[in-house]
Amino acid sequence: MKLLIVTVVEQFEKEILRLFKQANIESFSGSDIDGYKNHTSMVRTASWFPSEKGRVESSLFFSFTEDGNIEILFELIKEFNSTLETNNPIKAVVVPIEKSI
């Protein structure tokens, strides 16, 4: 069992839920988050409110799941991201679990 963590911009939330279902990941948790991207100093100085620049409404999902489901999901995400015309792809990481109760 491993910990799967996925981040996605709000506009792709329905798509990642569909991909989870296709990968047989039925149990997961999610939370709304704000994503940020660093800007050059030129962009920061051009704004009256630089801390508000670059904020993107996003979602974070995580699931304790099996390797096989993760492999399927990663292939589905790779395929989905290859069709995007935006610089906000779905991102996913896997963290091994040493112990669990």
C-alpha positions as a Python dict, from the first residue, in 0.01 Angstrom:
ca = {
    (1, 'M'): (0, 0, 0),
    (2, 'K'): (120, 349, -85),
    (3, 'L'): (2, 704, -31),
    (4, 'L'): (-110, 872, -354),
    (5, 'I'): (-127, 1254, -356),
    (6, 'V'): (-283, 1441, -649),
    (7, 'T'): (-319, 1814, -710),
    (8, 'V'): (-540, 1962, -978),
    (9, 'V'): (-671, 2306, -1071),
    (10, 'E'): (-1040, 2351, -1002),
    (11, 'Q'): (-1141, 2329, -1368),
    (12, 'F'): (-1009, 1969, -1391),
    (13, 'E'): (-1165, 1841, -1067),
    (14, 'K'): (-1439, 1641, -1244),
    (15, 'E'): (-1180, 1485, -1473),
    (16, 'I'): (-959, 1359, -1190),
    (17, 'L'): (-1262, 1208, -1017),
    (18, 'R'): (-1343, 1025, -1342),
    (19, 'L'): (-982, 907, -1369),
    (20, 'F'): (-988, 781, -1008),
    (21, 'K'): (-1294, 574, -1093),
    (22, 'Q'): (-1128, 433, -1406),
    (23, 'A'): (-823, 335, -1197),
    (24, 'N'): (-1045, 159, -939),
    (25, 'I'): (-954, 408, -667),
    (26, 'E'): (-1283, 417, -480),
    (27, 'S'): (-1168, 552, -142),
    (28, 'F'): (-997, 888, -122),
    (29, 'S'): (-1010, 1223, 55),
    (30, 'G'): (-999, 1572, -87),
    (31, 'S'): (-961, 1931, 12),
    (32, 'D'): (-978, 2272, -154),
    (33, 'I'): (-642, 2450, -162),
    (34, 'D'): (-495, 2765, -313),
    (35, 'G'): (-208, 2711, -554),
    (36, 'Y'): (59, 2973, -620),
    (37, 'K'): (333, 3019, -876),
    (38, 'N'): (642, 3229, -820),
    (39, 'H'): (673, 3533, -1044),
    (40, 'T'): (979, 3728, -1143),
    (41, 'S'): (1063, 4035, -938),
    (42, 'M'): (946, 4250, -1231),
    (43, 'V'): (594, 4107, -1208),
    (44, 'R'): (587, 4141, -829),
    (45, 'T'): (680, 4507, -839),
    (46, 'A'): (418, 4578, -1107),
    (47, 'S'): (131, 4485, -875),
    (48, 'W'): (-13, 4680, -582),
    (49, 'F'): (-104, 4349, -417),
    (50, 'P'): (173, 4106, -520),
    (51, 'S'): (69, 3834, -275),
    (52, 'E'): (-260, 3798, -463),
    (53, 'K'): (-93, 3747, -802),
    (54, 'G'): (-78, 3392, -928),
    (55, 'R'): (-335, 3243, -688),
    (56, 'V'): (-523, 2951, -840),
    (57, 'E'): (-812, 2765, -680),
    (58, 'S'): (-709, 2401, -673),
    (59, 'S'): (-792, 2067, -511),
    (60, 'L'): (-574, 1815, -334),
    (61, 'F'): (-674, 1448, -320),
    (62, 'F'): (-506, 1162, -138),
    (63, 'S'): (-564, 791, -112),
    (64, 'F'): (-401, 490, 48),
    (65, 'T'): (-412, 246, -241),
    (66, 'E'): (-240, -44, -415),
    (67, 'D'): (41, -24, -672),
    (68, 'G'): (-174, -159, -956),
    (69, 'N'): (-432, 118, -917),
    (70, 'I'): (-158, 380, -902),
    (71, 'E'): (2, 255, -1224),
    (72, 'I'): (-334, 273, -1404),
    (73, 'L'): (-398, 624, -1270),
    (74, 'F'): (-52, 749, -1371),
    (75, 'E'): (-107, 627, -1728),
    (76, 'L'): (-449, 795, -1740),
    (77, 'I'): (-306, 1122, -1601),
    (78, 'K'): (-17, 1111, -1850),
    (79, 'E'): (-266, 1068, -2136),
    (80, 'F'): (-492, 1346, -2003),
    (81, 'N'): (-203, 1590, -1954),
    (82, 'S'): (-76, 1529, -2308),
    (83, 'T'): (-394, 1686, -2448),
    (84, 'L'): (-387, 2003, -2236),
    (85, 'E'): (-345, 2349, -2381),
    (86, 'T'): (-266, 2495, -2039),
    (87, 'N'): (38, 2498, -1812),
    (88, 'N'): (-161, 2351, -1521),
    (89, 'P'): (-138, 1974, -1563),
    (90, 'I'): (-268, 1725, -1312),
    (91, 'K'): (22, 1641, -1079),
    (92, 'A'): (59, 1323, -875),
    (93, 'V'): (316, 1174, -639),
    (94, 'V'): (345, 845, -454),
    (95, 'V'): (483, 805, -105),
    (96, 'P'): (570, 460, 34),
    (97, 'I'): (412, 363, 364),
    (98, 'E'): (653, 205, 615),
    (99, 'K'): (394, 134, 885),
    (100, 'S'): (20, 171, 921),
    (101, 'I'): (-250, 85, 1171),
}
